[in-house]
Amino acid sequence: MQKTTLIVSAGAALLGLAPASAADFATRPYGKAPPPAYVTPLPSWAGFYLGANGGADWSHNCWTLNRFGAAAVAPTQSEGCHNATSGLIGGQVGYRWQAASWVFGLEAQGNWTDLKSSNASTAALTTGITNTTKTDAIGLFTGQAGYAWGNVLWYVKGGAAVTHNKYTGTANAAAPFPVGTQLDSASETRWGGTVGTGVEFGFAPNWSVAVEYDHLFMGSRDISFPATATVNSRVDTIKQDIDMATVRVNYRFGAPMATRY
């Protein structure tokens, strides 16, 4: 009898424990995995772009007299040099190709400027004349090669440069004319070369901002000044160099930025 009672008690105890054991092994509630973290979109640099730029430029111009009237000047006589600084504003248009992190492109850029400076001639034959150089327009036609780190692009550029220049000779205190009287003048469109570099940052879909520096090698040209009622004709070899530092904003046409996770 005691053995039967013990068996019944043990079975009841097992039945009492059964619900608790089932609860322990119940399926846990299912929760969705957290979404992947969002990372700022990175731009593609390929495609057409259009932009505006502004900044500062400075020039260095040296004049050398090599002909006065009908006679050649031998040896030539230096008329001196003058430097100018100015602000500039303009725009650019171009196209870029991208292969992995390498970026290549072509670009045309145009700027208005007001580079103007002068000095009194140091040549014996033109004493009394103040020479002035004014550059009012600059153009660049360049190729580009660069390397991109996501939304940052470093590039170098090089190609052709063109400037529009006006030259004047005016009377100074050593001349037998009122100071400031225009004595002669000439103008030209000059072609040369340029090299530069820049860093560009993509800050929004299809938008980027860059800082850029360019040096223009405009070389030396013979500029003829026709005779006037007050002075003989002359020919000066004028050497010119220009530097530019600009901030540029570009809009790229095409697909929006790709997103990385």
GIUR-V973091 format. One record per run of one state. SS is the DSSP state (2 for helix, 1 for strand, 0 for the rest). FROM is the first residue (numbers start at 1). TO is the last residue. If there is no record, write none. Layout:
# GIUR-V973091
SS FROM TO
SS FROM TO
This chain:
# GIUR-V973091
0 1 1
2 2 24
0 25 41
1 42 42
0 43 46
1 47 68
0 69 70
1 71 99
0 100 101
1 102 120
0 121 123
2 124 126
0 127 128
1 129 149
0 150 151
1 152 171
0 172 181
1 182 204
0 205 206
1 207 225
0 226 233
1 234 252
0 253 257
1 258 258
0 259 261
